[in-house]
Amino acid sequence: MNRVITIERSADTSERLDAARFREMMRDRGTLVVNLMSSPGSGKTSLLESTAKRLQGRYGMAVLVGDIATDRDAQRLAPWMPAIQLTTGGACHLPRSLVQQGWERLDTQPLDFLFIENVGNLVCPSSHDLGEHLRVVILATTEGDDKPAKYPKAFRTSQALVISKLDLLPYVPFSVDAATRDAREIRPDLDLFPLSALRDEGVDRWCDYLTRTRERLLAPDSPPSDR
């Protein structure tokens, strides 16, 4: 008599395993994968433009751009590095499967950095591992300094915090100290980068951080990647 045994495996578990495999594959290729999360309009694309200007010619870069609709951000970034548009059609975050499709559309040229510009949202993206080595949350001064306390998971699951649009500090009620304090109460080891991409302030320090993080990732004695 034949018996059928059904083994159930959650989609969430499968995605986590897939993300871990992707992370290790990219490490073996020498590519640091950076996932940028933020609210809409925080300055992710401007930060990537400034970053690309600093690193081009020395490092190979590409970006996967997530949006609900349009390819406008991908068009902005295309002059600086290969840019693949990932359109979710309404979903509030990038799924791992869409990131994989975008990666497969890139040329096979070696990459030192693969940036993922996630959909503008501080809630949904924080729950999804895309196979990144570094997760960065961006908080603009125009959003208010209470966002770390209101959206703690986005900050708890990130390794770095970029506070953007410092040039607007004289005109908005935002305290860098208050935002930093709340963020580090959630994650004490969060690396902090206040900057203004528009005025080109603080971008060098941010780029140095990216290159150092990649060097640590590729070090022979580096432990297995585990975001």
N, C-alpha and C positions, 0 to 999 in steps of 0.2 A: 504494500500500500504506500503510495507516494504521499508525502506530507509537504506542504508549502509553508516555509518559514519567512515571514516578512520582517525585515529589519528596517526600522524607521530611523531616519537621520534628519535632523532639523536643517532647514535651509540656512539658518544663522550659523550653525556649526560648519557647514560646507563653505560658506563665504569666508569665515575666519581662517579655515585651512587654506583656501585659495589665496587669500591675502598674504598669509605667511609664506606660501611658496613663491608668490610674486616678489615679496620683499627680499627673500634670499636670492632669487634669480638676479634681481637688480643689483644687489650687493656684489654678487659674483662678477657682474658686468662692469662694476666700478661706477654705478649710477646711484646718486643720492636722490630719493623720491621725497618731495616736499609737498604736503597737503596744506593749502591755504584756506582757512575758514573765516567767515565774517558775515555781518549783516550786509544787505545791499548798499552800495555806495560808500563803503568804508575806504576804498582806495587800493583794492587788491591789484587791479590792472595797472594802475600808476606805479605801484611798488615793483611789479614785475618788469615794467618798462625800465625803471631806474636800475634795477638789478641787472637786467640784460645789458644795458649800456656799460656797466662796470665790468662785467665778466666776459663779454664777447671777445673773441680773439684768443682768450686764454683757456676757456672751457667750452665744451659742447653742451648745448642746452636745448630743451624743447618744452612745450607747455600743452597740457590738455585743459581746455576751457569749458567749464560747465555753466550752462544757462538754461532757463526754462524755454526761452525763445531767442531768436536772432543770433548772428555770429559777429556782432559788432566788436566785442572784446577780442576775439580771435583776430579780426582784421587789424586792430590796433597793435597787437603783439607780433603779427606776421613779419613786419620789417626787421625785427630783432632776433627772432628764432622761429623754428618750425612750430606752428600753432594748429592744433586739431580741435575743432568745435565739437563739443558733446552736448546735444540738445535733449533735455529730459522730457519735453512735451507736457510739463505740468508737475512732475515730481519735484519734491523740495530738497533733494540731495542727489549726488552722483552715486549710482550703484557700482559695485566692483565689476560687474559684467560690462558696463559701458566704458569704464576705464580700460579694461582689457581690450575692447574693440578699438578704442582710440590709440592705445599703445601699438596695436598691430598695424594701424594705418601709418605710423611713422616710418621714416626710412630706417634702414638697418645701421646707419652710421652710429659710432660709439657716442654715448652721452655721459657727461659728468653729472648733470642735473636734469631731472624730470620734475617739472612743477605741475601740480594739479590745482587749478583755480576752481574751487568748489562753488556750488550754487549759493547765492547770497542768502544765508539763513544761519542763525546761531543755535537752532534746536536740532533739526533732523541730521545734519552732517556729522554731528558729534557722536552719533551712535553707530557709525559705519566705518569700518577699517577698510581702506582702499589699497592696502599694501605699502603704505608710506613708511619711511624711516623717521621722518620729522613732521610733526603736526604743529602748525602755527595758527594762532587765533589773532585776528586783527581787529582792533577797536579804535574807531575814529573819535576825535574829540567832539565831533558834532552829535554823537550818539548819547552822550551823558556818561558820567563816571560810575553809574550804578549797575552797569551791565554784567560785570563779573558776579555780583551777588544775585542778579536776576536769572542768569543763564549759567549756573556753575559748571555743568557738565562740559560745555565747550572749553572752559578754562582748565578743568581738572584733567581732561584727556589730551591737552596740548603740552608741548615742551617749551614753547616760546610764545611770548606776547609782544606784538607790535602795536604801539600806540601811534596812530597815523594822524596826519593833518595838524601837526604842532603849530603850523603857521596861523591857524585859526584860534589859538588859545586866547588871544586878547579879546575875541568877540563872542566866545561861548562860555557858559558856566560849566567848566570841566576842570577837575583836579587830578593831575597825574598821580599825585601821592595817594589820593583816596582810591583811585582805580587800581593802583599797584598794590596797596594794602589789602583790598578785598580779594584781588586775584591771588596773592601769595598766601592768604589765609586758606584758600581753596587748594592751591598747589605751591608749597613753599619754595620748590626748586625751579620755578618758572623763570626762564631767561627773559629779560626785558629789553625792548628796543624802541624808545621814543624817537620818532623821526618825521620829517616832512619830505616826501618825494618831490613835491612841487618846487621847494627851495633847495633840494639836494642836501638836506641836513640829516645826518645820522645814517645815511645809506651805506657809507663805507664800513661802518662798524657792523651793520647787518650783513653785508657781503663777506666780511672777514669771518663772521660767525658761520655762515653757510660753508665756506671753504674749510674751516677747521672741523666742522661737523662731518664733512665728507672724508677728511683725512682720518678722523677717528674711526669712522665706519669701515674704512679700507685697511686699517692697521692689522698686521698679521695676528696680533694677540687680542683683537677685538672679539668680545663675546658674541654669540649668535644674535642676530638682529631680532629685537622684540619690542615693537612700539609700545 
